[in-house]
Amino acid sequence: MSYIPKTEGLVAAPFTPMHANGSLNLAAIPQYAHFLVQNGIKGAFIGGSTGEGVSLSFPEKLELLQAWGQVDEPSLAKIMLVGGTSLEESKLLAKEASRAGFQAVAVLAPFYFKPVNVELLAQFCIQIGEAAPDLGLYFYHIPALTGANLSMIDFLACIDGRLPNFYGIKYTHNDLMDFRQCVLFEKQKYDILWGWDEIYLAAMAMGARGAVGSTFNYAAPLYYELMAAFNAGDLEKARQLQDKSIAIVRILGKYGGIATGKAFMRAVGIDCGGFRLPIANMSAEQYPRFLEDLQAIDFYSYASQMPVSTVVNAD
């Protein structure tokens, strides 16, 4: 696999829809996928942090993978997070992703027994990539959650040439110097996807042209306008649009963090249920105040729009 595709635009990290009892609501996925496509999303990064992949059982991961594999949206690239603390489980999921028609898989650094250097991390990724050689493989760099804070430019130098289907990195960290070096590595050989929504403008200044994010699920028009302003050289407008993104993230934080993203989805017409423990969910009493906060930041002027009038329910 000598050709490495480069992502231009937004890849959403979908929430995993759940019923009120916490079981998977897989029936919601086809309309969810269509919603993403209708709002210009180029790909879906499935089962990541936003998708609660680490909170799912192995059978549930297989069910989620198979449900997204059946999605008929040709313009939507599908990437499945398969790793993982278990190398063998990651290999099994990668093989299943291959059978299900995914374009790529992604691998986390093991976060219990952590790799102490980039060589061990490269070996872990290589074995998973070799289990599904027809799929691309991304490394998902998120040291705030994995605790594996290794240099990514050193990692690229270590893995380069050893895994033909290695595509690049989902870079969810704020080390812009390291990120820039990764973008430039071997004449911009790899696909380096930015993963920190609220500072995407800074990443674009460092060469980012593709990104994976949770807020892209419900605010894709805002980010496409931001990208257009940056590409046109209108930095003042781009900064103002990034400020709107920051306002969204501040509301996420106000109501508890990552689970609030599902409240945003409910507000735009797709009810994905709640997050599993130990993540705390927004209370029913908080939701009306949350909607008032959305009005206060003029959220609906740049929110993603439902292509149909019906709402996907969690029950």
Secondary structure as GFF3:
##gff-version 3
##sequence-region A 1 315
A	DSSP	beta_strand	9	12	.	.	.	ID=ss1
A	DSSP	three_ten_helix	26	28	.	.	.	ID=ss2
A	DSSP	alpha_helix	29	38	.	.	.	ID=ss3
A	DSSP	beta_strand	43	46	.	.	.	ID=ss4
A	DSSP	three_ten_helix	53	55	.	.	.	ID=ss5
A	DSSP	alpha_helix	58	69	.	.	.	ID=ss6
A	DSSP	beta_strand	77	83	.	.	.	ID=ss7
A	DSSP	alpha_helix	87	99	.	.	.	ID=ss8
A	DSSP	beta_strand	104	108	.	.	.	ID=ss9
A	DSSP	alpha_helix	118	131	.	.	.	ID=ss10
A	DSSP	beta_strand	136	141	.	.	.	ID=ss11
A	DSSP	alpha_helix	143	146	.	.	.	ID=ss12
A	DSSP	alpha_helix	152	159	.	.	.	ID=ss13
A	DSSP	beta_strand	166	171	.	.	.	ID=ss14
A	DSSP	alpha_helix	176	188	.	.	.	ID=ss15
A	DSSP	beta_strand	191	194	.	.	.	ID=ss16
A	DSSP	three_ten_helix	197	199	.	.	.	ID=ss17
A	DSSP	alpha_helix	200	205	.	.	.	ID=ss18
A	DSSP	beta_strand	210	213	.	.	.	ID=ss19
A	DSSP	alpha_helix	216	231	.	.	.	ID=ss20
A	DSSP	alpha_helix	235	254	.	.	.	ID=ss21
A	DSSP	alpha_helix	260	267	.	.	.	ID=ss22
A	DSSP	alpha_helix	286	296	.	.	.	ID=ss23
A	DSSP	three_ten_helix	299	301	.	.	.	ID=ss24
###
